[in-house]
Every structure is written in C-alpha cells, then in structure tokens.
Amino acid sequence: MEQVLITFLIITIPIGFAYYLDYKKNKKYFIESLKNLSGLLKYMLISILTFVTYKFLIPINIENDTEFNTIRLKNGLEIINNKNFKKIVNDQYTTEWWRKGDDNIYFKKVIDYNLLGPETETDYYKLSNIDHGYLFKTYSFLNNNLNYFIEKPEGVFSKVRTRQIRKEKFNEYLKK
C-alpha cells in the first residue's frame, strides 16, 4: 500500500508543481485546462479508492463461514463452530480452519472464496493406514458437487500422487 502511495505522490507532485507554474503565467487558460482535466481526476480518484477498498470488501462474504452450516450438514460435510475449530489462515481468498487436538482423523477444512462468497470447501483426513498420505473431499458451492480424493506418496522416490476415488472407497479408508 505504501508503494502505491509513494508512486502516486512521485507522479502527482511534479504535475501539481507544473500546474502551479502554469497558473502563475495565465490564470484564465489555467481554469479552462482544469475543466478539461476534471474527468481524468475523477477517474483517477475512483480508481485509487477502488484499489484501497478492494482488500477490505472483497470477497464480500468471507466472514460468514458458519452461515453455511446447513448446506454442510445436508451434504455430509463437517460443521464449523468455534469449539471444535480454530481459524489459522485467513487470506483474502482462502480460510483454513484446523481442528483442535492432535488425535483427530479429521484435521483441516479449507474454504476458497470467489468475489461473492465461498466457492469450494475441502475437508482433510489423516489416516494411519495410508503411509504419509491423506484423504480429502471437495465440495463445490457453485454446482453442489462433492468429489473424493486420495493423496499419497508412491514409488521409490515418494512422488506424491493425487487421484480421485469413489465415495464407497473413501468411506472404506475412513473405517479402517
């Protein structure tokens, strides 16, 4: 933010000084030139205000995570409440909720946002029967679709591979 302000000042101070010198030379011509410049100044002001308020306003619905608990319950996702979860990461377009306690199989929820609100929500599960891997399911708020994935290292060099699995296979891994 400071860089934008400094750049803006570096550009506007010389222009302002030049206009001051122009005003000293010919006041009538200066007033006419300001009338032509007023549209550009309005556009610049609106652009700067939009840029400054962008971080505070967008996404619009980022703080209402618990508002979608009825949708979560209906689709088989974990409900968010402050007793069981702690908000760790709160970026502009991503929020991470971590489950309290180390003994939980279900350990993390990541919510990704677009301009108007939540876009996808991903639940992560760590399992002892998957060597250094985990399961996750992703719910899309845009098309009400739930996908299941497994991510685990495979091969000699432990290359991590993510692949989509069926719901039945996902539930099998959770029961083991």
C-alpha positions as CSV (number, residue, x, y, z in Angstrom):
1,M,0.0,0.0,0.0
2,E,2.8,2.4,0.8
3,Q,4.4,1.7,-2.5
4,V,1.2,2.7,-4.3
5,L,1.0,5.9,-2.3
6,I,4.7,6.8,-2.9
7,T,4.3,6.2,-6.6
8,F,1.2,8.3,-6.7
9,L,3.0,11.2,-4.9
10,I,6.0,10.9,-7.2
11,I,3.7,11.3,-10.2
12,T,1.4,14.0,-8.8
13,I,3.8,16.3,-7.1
14,P,5.7,17.3,-10.3
15,I,2.4,17.6,-12.2
16,G,1.0,19.8,-9.4
17,F,4.1,22.0,-9.4
18,A,3.8,22.4,-13.2
19,Y,0.2,23.4,-12.9
20,Y,1.1,25.9,-10.2
21,L,3.7,27.5,-12.6
22,D,1.1,27.5,-15.4
23,Y,-1.4,29.2,-13.0
24,K,1.1,31.9,-12.3
25,K,1.6,32.6,-16.0
26,N,-2.0,32.7,-17.3
27,K,-4.9,32.3,-14.8
28,K,-7.7,32.2,-17.4
29,Y,-6.0,29.5,-19.5
30,F,-5.3,27.5,-16.3
31,I,-9.0,27.5,-15.3
32,E,-10.0,26.3,-18.8
33,S,-7.4,23.5,-18.7
34,L,-8.8,22.3,-15.3
35,K,-12.3,21.9,-16.7
36,N,-10.8,19.5,-19.3
37,L,-8.8,17.7,-16.7
38,S,-11.7,17.2,-14.2
39,G,-12.9,14.0,-15.8
40,L,-9.4,12.4,-15.7
41,L,-9.0,13.5,-12.0
42,K,-12.4,11.9,-11.1
43,Y,-11.4,8.7,-12.9
44,M,-8.1,8.6,-11.0
45,L,-9.8,9.2,-7.7
46,I,-12.3,6.5,-8.3
47,S,-9.6,4.1,-9.3
48,I,-7.5,4.8,-6.2
49,L,-10.5,4.4,-3.9
50,T,-11.4,1.1,-5.5
51,F,-7.9,-0.2,-5.1
52,V,-7.7,0.8,-1.5
53,T,-11.1,-0.6,-0.5
54,Y,-10.7,-3.8,-2.6
55,K,-8.9,-5.7,0.2
56,F,-11.4,-4.8,2.8
57,L,-14.6,-5.5,0.8
58,I,-13.8,-8.5,-1.5
59,P,-14.8,-11.3,-1.1
60,I,-18.0,-9.9,0.3
61,N,-19.0,-12.9,2.3
62,I,-15.6,-14.1,3.8
63,E,-16.5,-13.8,7.5
64,N,-19.8,-15.7,7.4
65,D,-18.3,-19.2,7.4
66,T,-20.7,-20.6,10.0
67,E,-23.6,-19.3,7.9
68,F,-23.3,-22.3,5.5
69,N,-23.5,-25.0,8.2
70,T,-27.0,-26.1,7.0
71,I,-25.5,-26.7,3.5
72,R,-22.6,-28.6,5.1
73,L,-24.9,-30.7,7.2
74,K,-27.1,-31.5,4.2
75,N,-24.1,-32.6,2.0
76,G,-22.2,-34.6,4.7
77,L,-19.5,-32.0,5.5
78,E,-18.2,-31.1,8.9
79,I,-19.9,-28.2,10.6
80,I,-17.8,-25.2,11.7
81,N,-18.0,-24.0,15.2
82,N,-15.5,-22.2,17.4
83,K,-15.5,-25.0,20.0
84,N,-14.0,-27.6,17.6
85,F,-12.2,-25.5,15.1
86,K,-9.6,-22.7,15.2
87,K,-9.1,-20.3,12.2
88,I,-5.4,-20.5,11.3
89,V,-5.1,-18.9,7.9
90,N,-7.3,-16.0,6.9
91,D,-6.2,-14.7,3.5
92,Q,-8.3,-12.7,1.1
93,Y,-9.5,-15.7,-0.9
94,T,-8.7,-18.6,1.5
95,T,-9.6,-19.5,5.0
96,E,-8.2,-22.6,6.8
97,W,-9.9,-24.0,9.9
98,W,-7.8,-26.6,11.9
99,R,-9.5,-29.0,14.2
100,K,-8.4,-28.7,17.9
101,G,-6.5,-31.7,19.2
102,D,-3.9,-33.9,17.7
103,D,-5.7,-37.2,17.9
104,N,-8.3,-36.4,15.3
105,I,-8.5,-38.2,12.0
106,Y,-10.3,-35.2,10.5
107,F,-7.8,-32.3,10.9
108,K,-8.4,-29.4,8.5
109,K,-11.0,-27.5,6.5
110,V,-10.0,-25.1,3.7
111,I,-12.6,-22.7,2.2
112,D,-11.8,-20.9,-1.1
113,Y,-13.7,-17.8,-2.0
114,N,-14.5,-16.0,-5.2
115,L,-15.9,-12.5,-5.5
116,L,-19.3,-13.0,-3.9
117,G,-18.6,-15.8,-1.3
118,P,-17.4,-19.4,-0.9
119,E,-16.5,-21.3,-4.0
120,T,-15.1,-24.6,-2.7
121,E,-14.6,-26.3,0.6
122,T,-12.2,-29.1,1.2
123,D,-12.1,-31.4,4.3
124,Y,-8.8,-33.2,5.0
125,Y,-8.4,-36.6,6.8
126,K,-5.1,-38.1,8.0
127,L,-5.1,-41.9,8.4
128,S,-2.6,-44.3,9.8
129,N,-3.3,-47.0,7.2
130,I,-2.2,-44.5,4.4
131,D,1.6,-44.1,4.8
132,H,2.3,-40.3,4.8
133,G,-0.9,-39.6,2.8
134,Y,-4.3,-38.4,3.4
135,L,-7.9,-38.3,2.1
136,F,-9.8,-35.2,1.2
137,K,-13.2,-34.4,-0.1
138,T,-14.0,-31.2,-2.0
139,Y,-17.5,-29.6,-2.1
140,S,-18.3,-27.0,-4.8
141,F,-20.8,-24.4,-3.7
142,L,-21.2,-23.3,-7.4
143,N,-22.5,-26.6,-8.7
144,N,-23.3,-28.5,-5.5
145,N,-20.9,-31.3,-6.3
146,L,-18.8,-33.4,-3.9
147,N,-15.6,-35.1,-5.1
148,Y,-13.4,-37.5,-3.2
149,F,-9.6,-37.8,-3.4
150,I,-6.7,-39.7,-2.0
151,E,-3.1,-38.3,-1.9
152,K,-0.2,-40.5,-1.0
153,P,3.5,-41.0,-1.9
154,E,4.1,-43.7,-4.4
155,G,7.3,-45.3,-5.8
156,V,10.9,-45.3,-4.7
157,F,11.3,-41.5,-4.7
158,S,8.0,-41.0,-2.9
159,K,6.4,-38.9,-5.7
160,V,3.1,-37.6,-4.3
161,R,0.1,-38.7,-6.4
162,T,-3.4,-37.3,-6.1
163,R,-6.2,-39.3,-7.6
164,Q,-10.0,-39.1,-7.5
165,I,-11.8,-42.1,-5.9
166,R,-15.4,-43.2,-5.4
167,K,-17.4,-42.3,-2.3
168,E,-17.5,-46.0,-1.3
169,K,-13.7,-46.3,-1.4
170,F,-13.4,-43.1,0.5
171,N,-15.6,-44.4,3.3
172,E,-13.7,-47.7,3.3
173,Y,-10.5,-45.9,4.0
174,L,-12.1,-44.0,6.8
175,K,-13.4,-47.2,8.5
176,K,-10.0,-48.9,8.6
